[in-house]
Amino acid sequence: MIGMSVNVEKTFWQRYGKSILGLLGVFLLAYCGVQYYFHYVNKQTLKASSIYDNMITYLQKQDKTQVITEANVLMQQYGKTPYASLAALVLAKLDIEESNLDAAAQHLRFAIKGEENSIQQIAKTRLARVLAEQKNYQEALDLLTSKDPMPAYVTLFEETKGDIYLMQQDKDKARLAYQNAIKAAPPGVPTTRLQLKQADLGVKEES
């Protein structure tokens, strides 16, 4: 019986041994590849974090030249990390302060690329305002309505829409957007500014 068992096991390995070892090899390669990828991502994120900290330090010192240098490094070399999108927001802010709306729009478009997150939501509303300032009202509204915002940002999106409608002198749509913004505000979040904006528009006249 023992000899038969040994023969069966020997035959099994002769038939399937190479396939099993091959599958194990593929599994090990895949496992090592995944581990290397996560190690690489973590390493890149740590480097990006350090560069971002430097950028913020320069920003506090009002050293605009160094801020731009550090931000460009993040965007060019660490574009898949969230720090690159944050850097793009900073550059857009500097552009807006200098009334360079085209450059601001370009940086904000960079920030809204990739997966949906808080940075992307903020960048969308800022880009919408830039587009509205350039009188690209429909493009701005399309940006805000093409996809539902994350729940925490509904109020911000609706307020931005209201401001854009107001720029178009569409008081009814602005009033409704402000009302939606107030309704969507999380408990405890002040809505005084929104209420004042809505009050300034008066009561909708009945037709």
ROSE-4610 file (N, C-alpha, C; in Angstrom, 1 decimal, always signed):
// ROSE-4610
residu = [M/M/M/I/I/I/G/G/G/M/M/M/S/S/S/V/V/V/N/N/N/V/V/V/E/E/E/K/K/K/T/T/T/F/F/F/W/W/W/Q/Q/Q/R/R/R/Y/Y/Y/G/G/G/K/K/K/S/S/S/I/I/I/L/L/L/G/G/G/L/L/L/L/L/L/G/G/G/V/V/V/F/F/F/L/L/L/L/L/L/A/A/A/Y/Y/Y/C/C/C/G/G/G/V/V/V/Q/Q/Q/Y/Y/Y/Y/Y/Y/F/F/F/H/H/H/Y/Y/Y/V/V/V/N/N/N/K/K/K/Q/Q/Q/T/T/T/L/L/L/K/K/K/A/A/A/S/S/S/S/S/S/I/I/I/Y/Y/Y/D/D/D/N/N/N/M/M/M/I/I/I/T/T/T/Y/Y/Y/L/L/L/Q/Q/Q/K/K/K/Q/Q/Q/D/D/D/K/K/K/T/T/T/Q/Q/Q/V/V/V/I/I/I/T/T/T/E/E/E/A/A/A/N/N/N/V/V/V/L/L/L/M/M/M/Q/Q/Q/Q/Q/Q/Y/Y/Y/G/G/G/K/K/K/T/T/T/P/P/P/Y/Y/Y/A/A/A/S/S/S/L/L/L/A/A/A/A/A/A/L/L/L/V/V/V/L/L/L/A/A/A/K/K/K/L/L/L/D/D/D/I/I/I/E/E/E/E/E/E/S/S/S/N/N/N/L/L/L/D/D/D/A/A/A/A/A/A/A/A/A/Q/Q/Q/H/H/H/L/L/L/R/R/R/F/F/F/A/A/A/I/I/I/K/K/K/G/G/G/E/E/E/E/E/E/N/N/N/S/S/S/I/I/I/Q/Q/Q/Q/Q/Q/I/I/I/A/A/A/K/K/K/T/T/T/R/R/R/L/L/L/A/A/A/R/R/R/V/V/V/L/L/L/A/A/A/E/E/E/Q/Q/Q/K/K/K/N/N/N/Y/Y/Y/Q/Q/Q/E/E/E/A/A/A/L/L/L/D/D/D/L/L/L/L/L/L/T/T/T/S/S/S/K/K/K/D/D/D/P/P/P/M/M/M/P/P/P/A/A/A/Y/Y/Y/V/V/V/T/T/T/L/L/L/F/F/F/E/E/E/E/E/E/T/T/T/K/K/K/G/G/G/D/D/D/I/I/I/Y/Y/Y/L/L/L/M/M/M/Q/Q/Q/Q/Q/Q/D/D/D/K/K/K/D/D/D/K/K/K/A/A/A/R/R/R/L/L/L/A/A/A/Y/Y/Y/Q/Q/Q/N/N/N/A/A/A/I/I/I/K/K/K/A/A/A/A/A/A/P/P/P/P/P/P/G/G/G/V/V/V/P/P/P/T/T/T/T/T/T/R/R/R/L/L/L/Q/Q/Q/L/L/L/K/K/K/Q/Q/Q/A/A/A/D/D/D/L/L/L/G/G/G/V/V/V/K/K/K/E/E/E/E/E/E/S/S/S]
num = [1/1/1/2/2/2/3/3/3/4/4/4/5/5/5/6/6/6/7/7/7/8/8/8/9/9/9/10/10/10/11/11/11/12/12/12/13/13/13/14/14/14/15/15/15/16/16/16/17/17/17/18/18/18/19/19/19/20/20/20/21/21/21/22/22/22/23/23/23/24/24/24/25/25/25/26/26/26/27/27/27/28/28/28/29/29/29/30/30/30/31/31/31/32/32/32/33/33/33/34/34/34/35/35/35/36/36/36/37/37/37/38/38/38/39/39/39/40/40/40/41/41/41/42/42/42/43/43/43/44/44/44/45/45/45/46/46/46/47/47/47/48/48/48/49/49/49/50/50/50/51/51/51/52/52/52/53/53/53/54/54/54/55/55/55/56/56/56/57/57/57/58/58/58/59/59/59/60/60/60/61/61/61/62/62/62/63/63/63/64/64/64/65/65/65/66/66/66/67/67/67/68/68/68/69/69/69/70/70/70/71/71/71/72/72/72/73/73/73/74/74/74/75/75/75/76/76/76/77/77/77/78/78/78/79/79/79/80/80/80/81/81/81/82/82/82/83/83/83/84/84/84/85/85/85/86/86/86/87/87/87/88/88/88/89/89/89/90/90/90/91/91/91/92/92/92/93/93/93/94/94/94/95/95/95/96/96/96/97/97/97/98/98/98/99/99/99/100/100/100/101/101/101/102/102/102/103/103/103/104/104/104/105/105/105/106/106/106/107/107/107/108/108/108/109/109/109/110/110/110/111/111/111/112/112/112/113/113/113/114/114/114/115/115/115/116/116/116/117/117/117/118/118/118/119/119/119/120/120/120/121/121/121/122/122/122/123/123/123/124/124/124/125/125/125/126/126/126/127/127/127/128/128/128/129/129/129/130/130/130/131/131/131/132/132/132/133/133/133/134/134/134/135/135/135/136/136/136/137/137/137/138/138/138/139/139/139/140/140/140/141/141/141/142/142/142/143/143/143/144/144/144/145/145/145/146/146/146/147/147/147/148/148/148/149/149/149/150/150/150/151/151/151/152/152/152/153/153/153/154/154/154/155/155/155/156/156/156/157/157/157/158/158/158/159/159/159/160/160/160/161/161/161/162/162/162/163/163/163/164/164/164/165/165/165/166/166/166/167/167/167/168/168/168/169/169/169/170/170/170/171/171/171/172/172/172/173/173/173/174/174/174/175/175/175/176/176/176/177/177/177/178/178/178/179/179/179/180/180/180/181/181/181/182/182/182/183/183/183/184/184/184/185/185/185/186/186/186/187/187/187/188/188/188/189/189/189/190/190/190/191/191/191/192/192/192/193/193/193/194/194/194/195/195/195/196/196/196/197/197/197/198/198/198/199/199/199/200/200/200/201/201/201/202/202/202/203/203/203/204/204/204/205/205/205/206/206/206/207/207/207]
x = [+0.8/+0.0/+0.9/+1.9/+2.8/+3.5/+3.9/+4.5/+3.6/+2.3/+1.3/+1.1/+1.0/+0.8/+2.0/+3.2/+4.4/+4.3/+3.9/+3.8/+2.8/+1.6/+0.6/+1.0/+1.7/+2.3/+3.3/+4.2/+5.2/+4.6/+3.5/+2.8/+2.2/+1.6/+0.9/+1.9/+3.0/+4.0/+4.6/+4.7/+5.2/+4.2/+2.9/+1.9/+1.7/+1.6/+1.2/+2.2/+3.4/+4.4/+4.8/+5.1/+5.5/+4.5/+3.2/+2.1/+2.0/+2.0/+1.9/+3.0/+4.2/+5.4/+5.3/+4.8/+4.6/+3.6/+2.5/+1.4/+2.0/+2.7/+3.4/+4.3/+5.0/+6.0/+5.2/+4.1/+3.3/+2.8/+2.3/+1.7/+2.8/+4.0/+5.0/+5.5/+5.5/+5.9/+4.8/+3.5/+2.5/+2.5/+2.7/+2.8/+3.9/+5.1/+6.2/+6.0/+5.3/+5.0/+4.1/+3.1/+2.1/+2.8/+3.7/+4.4/+5.3/+6.0/+6.9/+6.1/+5.0/+4.1/+3.7/+3.2/+2.8/+4.0/+5.1/+6.3/+6.7/+6.6/+7.0/+6.0/+4.7/+3.7/+3.9/+4.2/+4.4/+5.6/+6.7/+7.9/+7.7/+7.0/+6.7/+5.8/+4.9/+4.0/+4.8/+5.7/+6.5/+7.4/+8.0/+8.8/+7.9/+6.8/+5.9/+5.5/+5.2/+4.8/+5.9/+7.1/+8.3/+8.4/+8.2/+8.3/+7.1/+6.0/+4.8/+5.0/+5.6/+5.9/+6.9/+7.8/+8.8/+8.0/+7.1/+6.3/+5.5/+4.9/+4.1/+5.0/+6.1/+7.1/+7.4/+7.7/+8.0/+6.8/+5.6/+4.4/+4.2/+4.5/+4.4/+5.4/+6.6/+7.6/+7.4/+6.3/+5.9/+7.0/+7.7/+8.7/+8.1/+7.5/+6.7/+7.5/+8.7/+9.5/+9.8/+10.1/+10.3/+9.0/+8.0/+6.6/+6.4/+6.5/+6.3/+7.2/+8.5/+9.5/+9.0/+8.7/+8.3/+7.0/+6.1/+4.8/+5.0/+5.8/+6.1/+6.7/+7.6/+8.2/+7.2/+6.3/+5.2/+4.3/+3.9/+3.0/+3.7/+5.0/+5.7/+6.2/+6.7/+7.3/+6.5/+5.5/+4.6/+3.2/+2.9/+1.5/+0.4/+0.7/-0.3/-0.6/+0.1/-0.1/-1.1/-1.8/-2.7/-2.0/-0.7/+0.1/+0.3/+0.3/+0.4/-0.9/-2.1/-3.3/-3.4/-2.9/-2.8/-1.9/-0.8/+0.1/-0.5/-1.3/-2.0/-3.0/-3.7/-4.6/-3.8/-2.7/-1.9/-1.5/-1.0/-0.6/-1.8/-3.0/-4.2/-4.5/-4.3/-4.6/-3.7/-2.4/-1.4/-1.8/-2.2/-2.6/-3.8/-4.8/-6.0/-5.7/-4.8/-4.3/-3.7/-3.1/-2.5/-3.4/-4.7/-5.7/-5.3/-4.5/-4.1/-5.0/-6.2/-7.3/-7.0/-6.4/-6.1/-5.2/-4.1/-3.2/-3.9/-4.7/-5.5/-6.4/-7.0/-7.9/-7.1/-5.9/-5.1/-4.7/-4.3/-3.9/-5.0/-6.2/-7.4/-7.9/-7.7/-8.0/-7.1/-5.9/-4.9/-5.4/-5.9/-6.3/-7.5/-8.4/-9.6/-9.4/-8.3/-8.0/-7.9/-8.1/-8.0/-9.3/-9.1/-10.2/-10.9/-12.2/-13.0/-12.6/-12.3/-11.9/-12.2/-11.9/-12.2/-11.5/-10.2/-9.4/-10.1/-10.6/-11.2/-12.5/-13.3/-14.5/-14.3/-13.3/-12.9/-12.4/-11.6/-11.0/-12.1/-13.1/-14.2/-15.0/-15.3/-16.0/-15.1/-13.8/-12.9/-12.8/-12.7/-12.6/-13.9/-15.0/-16.3/-16.4/-15.8/-15.8/-14.9/-13.7/-12.8/-13.5/-14.1/-14.8/-15.9/-16.6/-17.7/-17.1/-15.9/-15.3/-14.9/-14.6/-14.2/-15.5/-16.6/-18.0/-18.3/-17.6/-17.9/-18.9/-20.1/-21.1/-21.6/-21.9/-22.4/-21.4/-20.2/-19.1/-19.0/-19.1/-19.0/-20.1/-21.3/-22.5/-22.4/-22.0/-21.8/-20.9/-19.8/-18.8/-19.4/-20.3/-21.0/-22.1/-22.7/-23.9/-23.6/-22.5/-22.2/-22.2/-21.9/-21.8/-22.2/-23.0/-23.4/-22.2/-22.1/-20.9/-21.0/-19.9/-19.9/-20.9/-21.6/-22.6/-22.1/-20.8/-20.3/-20.1/-20.2/-19.9/-21.1/-22.2/-23.4/-23.7/-23.6/-23.8/-22.8/-21.6/-20.6/-20.9/-21.3/-21.6/-22.9/-23.9/-25.1/-24.9/-24.1/-23.8/-23.1/-22.1/-21.4/-22.3/-23.2/-24.2/-25.0/-25.4/-26.2/-25.5/-24.2/-23.4/-23.3/-23.2/-23.0/-24.4/-25.5/-26.8/-27.0/-26.5/-26.7/-25.9/-24.7/-23.9/-24.6/-25.4/-26.2/-27.5/-27.8/-29.0/-30.2/-30.0/-31.1/-31.4/-32.2/-32.5/-33.2/-34.2/-35.0/-34.1/-33.2/-32.4/-31.4/-30.9/-30.0/-30.6/-31.9/-32.6/-32.8/-33.1/-33.4/-32.1/-31.0/-29.7/-29.3/-29.5/-29.1/-30.0/-31.3/-32.2/-31.7/-31.3/-30.8/-29.5/-28.7/-27.5/-27.8/-28.8/-29.2/-29.7/-30.5/-31.1/-30.1/-29.0/-28.0/-26.9/-26.9/-25.9/-26.0/-24.9/-24.8/-25.2/-25.8/-26.2/-25.0/-25.3/-24.2/-23.4/-23.6/-22.8/-23.6/-22.9/-23.6/-24.1/-25.3/-25.9/-26.3/-25.8/-26.1/-25.8/-24.6/-24.2/-25.2/-25.5/-26.5/-27.8/-28.3/-29.6/-29.6/-28.5/-28.4/-28.4/-27.7/-27.7/-29.1/-29.8/-31.2/-32.1/-31.9/-32.8/-32.6/-31.3/-31.0/-31.8/-32.2/-32.9/-34.4/-34.9/-36.3/-37.1/-38.4/-39.3/-39.7/-39.7/-40.1/-41.5/-41.6/-42.9/-43.8/-45.0/-45.9/-46.4/-46.4/-46.9/-48.4]
y = [-1.2/+0.0/+1.3/+1.2/+2.4/+2.6/+1.5/+1.6/+2.2/+1.7/+2.2/+3.7/+4.2/+5.6/+6.4/+5.9/+6.6/+6.7/+5.7/+5.7/+6.7/+6.7/+7.6/+9.1/+9.3/+10.7/+11.1/+10.1/+10.3/+10.7/+9.9/+10.1/+11.5/+11.8/+13.1/+14.3/+14.2/+15.3/+15.3/+14.1/+14.0/+14.7/+14.5/+15.1/+16.6/+17.0/+18.3/+19.2/+18.6/+19.3/+20.6/+20.6/+21.8/+22.9/+22.4/+23.4/+24.1/+23.2/+23.8/+24.7/+24.3/+25.2/+26.5/+26.3/+27.5/+28.5/+27.9/+28.8/+29.5/+28.7/+29.3/+30.4/+30.2/+31.2/+32.5/+32.3/+33.5/+34.2/+33.4/+34.0/+34.8/+34.2/+34.9/+36.2/+36.1/+37.3/+38.4/+38.0/+39.0/+39.6/+38.7/+39.2/+40.2/+39.8/+40.7/+42.0/+41.9/+43.1/+44.0/+43.5/+44.3/+44.9/+44.2/+44.7/+45.8/+45.6/+46.7/+47.9/+47.7/+48.9/+49.7/+49.0/+49.8/+50.4/+49.8/+50.4/+51.6/+51.5/+52.7/+53.8/+53.5/+54.5/+55.2/+54.4/+55.0/+55.9/+55.5/+56.2/+57.5/+57.5/+58.7/+59.6/+59.1/+59.9/+60.7/+59.9/+60.5/+61.7/+61.4/+62.5/+63.7/+63.4/+64.5/+65.3/+64.6/+65.3/+66.2/+65.8/+66.6/+67.9/+67.7/+68.8/+69.8/+69.2/+70.1/+70.9/+70.3/+71.1/+72.2/+72.0/+73.0/+74.2/+73.8/+74.7/+75.6/+75.0/+75.8/+76.7/+76.3/+77.2/+78.4/+78.2/+79.3/+80.2/+79.6/+80.4/+81.3/+80.8/+81.6/+82.7/+82.5/+83.5/+84.4/+84.2/+84.9/+84.9/+83.8/+83.6/+82.9/+83.7/+83.2/+82.3/+82.8/+82.0/+80.6/+80.4/+79.1/+78.3/+79.0/+78.3/+77.7/+78.5/+78.0/+76.8/+76.9/+75.9/+74.6/+74.6/+73.4/+72.8/+73.7/+73.3/+72.6/+73.1/+72.5/+71.1/+71.0/+69.7/+68.6/+69.1/+68.2/+67.8/+68.7/+68.4/+67.6/+67.8/+67.1/+65.8/+65.6/+64.4/+63.5/+64.1/+63.4/+63.7/+63.7/+64.0/+63.1/+61.9/+60.9/+61.0/+61.9/+62.0/+63.2/+63.2/+64.3/+65.6/+65.5/+66.8/+67.6/+66.9/+67.6/+68.4/+67.9/+68.6/+69.8/+69.6/+70.7/+71.8/+71.4/+72.4/+73.2/+72.5/+73.1/+74.2/+73.9/+74.8/+76.1/+75.9/+77.0/+77.9/+77.3/+78.0/+78.8/+78.1/+78.8/+80.0/+79.9/+81.1/+82.2/+81.9/+83.0/+83.6/+82.7/+83.3/+84.2/+83.8/+84.6/+86.0/+86.0/+87.2/+88.2/+87.6/+88.4/+88.6/+88.2/+88.3/+87.5/+86.5/+85.6/+84.4/+84.6/+83.6/+82.4/+82.6/+81.5/+80.5/+81.0/+80.1/+79.5/+80.2/+79.7/+78.5/+78.7/+77.6/+76.4/+76.6/+75.5/+74.7/+75.4/+74.7/+74.0/+74.6/+74.0/+72.8/+72.8/+71.6/+70.5/+70.8/+69.7/+69.1/+70.0/+69.6/+68.7/+68.8/+68.0/+66.7/+66.4/+65.1/+64.0/+62.8/+61.7/+61.3/+60.6/+60.1/+61.2/+61.0/+62.0/+62.1/+63.3/+63.5/+64.9/+65.3/+66.6/+67.7/+67.4/+68.4/+68.7/+67.6/+67.8/+68.6/+68.4/+69.1/+70.6/+71.0/+72.4/+73.0/+72.2/+72.7/+73.0/+72.1/+72.3/+73.6/+73.9/+75.2/+76.4/+76.3/+77.4/+77.6/+76.5/+76.6/+77.2/+76.8/+77.3/+78.8/+79.3/+80.7/+81.5/+80.8/+81.4/+81.5/+80.4/+80.4/+81.4/+81.6/+82.6/+84.0/+84.3/+85.5/+85.8/+84.7/+84.9/+84.9/+84.9/+84.9/+83.6/+82.6/+81.2/+80.6/+81.2/+80.8/+79.4/+79.0/+77.7/+76.6/+76.8/+75.8/+75.7/+76.8/+76.8/+76.0/+76.2/+75.5/+74.0/+73.7/+72.3/+71.6/+72.3/+71.7/+71.3/+72.1/+71.9/+70.9/+70.7/+69.9/+68.6/+68.4/+67.1/+65.9/+66.1/+64.9/+65.4/+64.6/+65.1/+65.2/+66.3/+66.4/+65.5/+65.3/+64.5/+65.2/+64.4/+65.0/+66.2/+66.2/+67.2/+68.5/+68.5/+69.6/+70.2/+69.6/+70.1/+71.6/+72.0/+73.4/+74.3/+73.9/+74.7/+74.8/+73.7/+73.6/+74.5/+74.4/+75.1/+76.6/+77.0/+78.4/+79.0/+78.2/+78.6/+78.8/+77.8/+77.9/+79.2/+79.5/+80.7/+81.9/+82.0/+83.2/+83.4/+82.2/+82.3/+82.7/+82.2/+82.6/+84.1/+84.6/+86.0/+86.8/+86.4/+87.1/+87.2/+86.2/+86.2/+86.9/+87.5/+88.2/+87.3/+86.0/+85.1/+84.9/+85.8/+85.9/+84.7/+84.2/+83.0/+81.8/+81.5/+80.3/+80.5/+81.8/+82.1/+81.9/+82.3/+82.2/+80.7/+79.9/+78.5/+77.8/+78.2/+77.5/+77.9/+79.1/+79.5/+78.7/+78.5/+77.7/+76.3/+75.7/+74.3/+74.3/+75.3/+75.3/+75.3/+76.1/+76.2/+74.8/+74.2/+72.9/+71.8/+71.9/+70.9/+71.1/+72.2/+72.5/+71.5/+70.9/+70.0/+70.7/+69.9/+70.5/+71.2/+72.4/+73.2/+74.1/+73.9/+74.8/+76.1/+77.2/+78.5/+78.8/+79.3/+79.6/+81.0/+81.9/+83.3/+84.0/+83.7/+84.3/+83.9/+82.7/+82.2/+82.8/+83.0/+83.6/+85.0/+85.7/+87.1/+87.2/+86.3/+86.3/+86.1/+85.2/+84.9/+86.1/+86.7/+87.8/+89.0/+89.2/+90.3/+90.2/+89.0/+88.8/+89.0/+89.2/+89.4/+88.2/+88.3/+87.2/+87.1/+85.9/+85.6/+86.1/+86.8/+87.4/+86.3/+86.2/+85.2/+85.7/+84.8/+85.2/+85.1]
z = [+0.0/+0.0/+0.0/+0.8/+0.9/-0.5/-1.1/-2.4/-3.5/-3.4/-4.3/-4.1/-2.8/-2.5/-3.1/-2.9/-3.4/-4.9/-5.6/-7.1/-7.6/-6.8/-7.2/-7.0/-5.9/-5.7/-6.7/-7.1/-8.1/-9.4/-9.8/-11.0/-11.0/-9.9/-9.8/-10.1/-9.4/-9.6/-11.0/-11.6/-12.9/-13.9/-13.6/-14.5/-14.3/-13.0/-12.6/-11.9/-11.7/-10.9/-11.6/-12.9/-13.5/-13.5/-13.7/-13.7/-12.4/-11.3/-10.0/-9.7/-10.0/-9.7/-10.5/-11.8/-12.6/-12.0/-11.5/-10.9/-9.6/-8.9/-7.6/-8.0/-9.1/-9.6/-10.0/-10.7/-11.1/-9.9/-8.9/-7.7/-6.9/-6.8/-6.1/-6.8/-8.1/-8.9/-8.7/-8.8/-8.6/-7.2/-6.2/-4.8/-4.7/-5.2/-5.1/-5.8/-7.0/-7.7/-7.0/-6.3/-5.5/-4.4/-3.7/-2.5/-3.0/-4.1/-4.6/-5.0/-5.6/-6.0/-4.8/-3.8/-2.6/-1.9/-1.9/-1.3/-2.1/-3.5/-4.3/-4.1/-4.0/-3.8/-2.5/-1.4/-0.1/-0.1/-0.8/-0.9/-1.6/-2.7/-3.5/-2.7/-1.9/-1.1/+0.0/+0.6/+1.7/+1.1/-0.1/-0.7/-1.1/-1.6/-2.0/-0.8/+0.3/+1.6/+2.0/+1.9/+2.4/+1.5/+0.2/-0.8/-0.5/-0.2/+0.0/+1.3/+2.3/+3.5/+3.2/+2.4/+2.0/+1.3/+0.4/-0.4/+0.6/+1.6/+2.5/+3.3/+3.7/+4.4/+3.6/+2.3/+1.4/+1.2/+1.2/+1.1/+2.3/+3.5/+4.7/+4.7/+4.0/+3.9/+2.8/+2.0/+0.8/-0.2/-0.3/-1.3/-2.5/-3.3/-4.4/-5.4/-5.7/-6.6/-6.2/-4.9/-4.4/-4.3/-4.0/-4.0/-5.3/-6.4/-7.7/-8.1/-7.7/-8.0/-7.3/-6.1/-5.3/-5.9/-6.2/-6.7/-8.1/-8.9/-10.2/-10.1/-9.1/-8.9/-8.5/-7.6/-7.2/-8.4/-9.2/-10.3/-11.4/-11.6/-12.7/-12.3/-11.1/-10.6/-9.7/-9.1/-8.1/-8.4/-9.7/-10.2/-9.7/-9.3/-8.9/-7.4/-6.7/-5.3/-5.0/-3.9/-3.6/-3.4/-3.1/-2.9/-4.1/-5.3/-6.6/-6.8/-6.5/-6.6/-5.7/-4.5/-3.5/-4.0/-4.6/-5.1/-6.3/-7.1/-8.2/-7.6/-6.5/-5.9/-5.4/-4.9/-4.4/-5.6/-6.7/-7.9/-8.4/-8.4/-9.0/-8.1/-6.8/-5.9/-6.3/-6.5/-6.8/-8.2/-9.1/-10.4/-10.3/-9.5/-9.3/-8.7/-7.7/-7.1/-8.1/-9.2/-10.2/-11.4/-11.3/-12.3/-13.6/-13.4/-14.5/-14.5/-15.1/-15.0/-15.9/-17.0/-17.9/-17.2/-16.6/-15.8/-14.7/-14.0/-12.8/-13.3/-14.4/-14.9/-15.3/-15.8/-16.2/-15.0/-13.9/-12.7/-12.0/-12.1/-11.5/-12.2/-13.5/-14.3/-14.0/-13.7/-13.2/-11.9/-11.0/-9.7/-9.7/-10.7/-10.7/-11.4/-11.9/-12.6/-11.5/-11.9/-11.0/-10.3/-9.2/-8.5/-7.7/-7.4/-6.7/-5.3/-4.8/-3.4/-3.1/-1.8/-1.3/-2.2/-2.5/-3.3/-4.6/-5.2/-6.5/-6.4/-5.4/-5.2/-5.0/-4.2/-4.0/-5.4/-6.1/-7.3/-8.3/-8.4/-9.3/-9.1/-7.8/-7.5/-7.8/-7.6/-7.9/-9.4/-10.1/-11.6/-12.1/-11.6/-12.0/-11.9/-10.8/-10.5/-11.5/-11.8/-12.7/-14.1/-14.5/-15.8/-15.9/-14.8/-14.7/-14.9/-14.2/-14.4/-15.8/-16.5/-18.0/-18.8/-18.2/-18.8/-19.6/-19.2/-19.7/-18.8/-18.7/-17.7/-17.9/-19.1/-19.3/-19.0/-19.4/-19.1/-17.6/-16.9/-15.4/-14.8/-15.3/-14.7/-15.1/-16.3/-16.7/-15.8/-15.4/-14.5/-13.2/-12.7/-11.4/-11.4/-12.6/-12.7/-13.5/-14.0/-14.8/-13.9/-12.7/-11.7/-10.3/-9.6/-8.3/-7.4/-6.6/-5.7/-4.6/-3.9/-2.6/-1.7/-0.8/+0.1/+0.9/+1.4/+2.2/+1.4/+0.1/-0.7/-1.5/-1.2/-1.9/-1.7/-0.4/-0.1/-0.9/-0.9/-1.7/-3.1/-3.7/-5.1/-5.4/-4.6/-4.8/-4.6/-3.6/-3.5/-4.7/-5.2/-6.4/-7.6/-7.7/-8.8/-8.6/-7.4/-7.1/-7.5/-7.2/-7.5/-9.0/-9.7/-11.2/-11.8/-11.4/-11.9/-11.6/-10.5/-10.2/-11.1/-11.5/-12.5/-13.8/-14.1/-15.3/-15.2/-14.0/-13.7/-13.7/-13.4/-13.3/-11.8/-11.3/-9.9/-9.4/-10.2/-9.7/-9.5/-10.5/-10.3/-9.2/-9.0/-8.0/-6.6/-6.5/-5.2/-4.9/-5.9/-5.7/-5.3/-5.9/-5.6/-4.2/-3.8/-2.4/-1.4/-1.8/-0.9/-0.8/-1.9/-1.9/-1.1/-1.1/-0.4/+1.1/+1.5/+2.9/+3.4/+2.6/+3.0/+3.1/+2.3/+2.3/+3.3/+4.0/+5.0/+6.1/+6.5/+7.6/+8.9/+9.9/+11.2/+11.8/+12.3/+13.0/+12.1/+10.8/+9.9/+9.7/+9.9/+9.8/+8.3/+8.2/+6.9/+6.8/+7.7/+7.7/+6.4/+5.8/+4.6/+3.4/+3.4/+2.4/+2.5/+3.8/+4.0/+3.6/+3.8/+3.4/+1.9/+1.2/-0.2/-0.8/-0.2/-0.6/-0.3/+0.9/+1.3/+0.3/-0.1/-1.0/-2.3/-2.7/-3.9/-3.8/-2.5/-2.3/-2.5/-2.4/-2.5/-4.0/-4.5/-5.9/-6.1/-7.2/-7.6/-8.2/-7.8/-8.4/-9.8/-10.7/-12.1/-12.2]
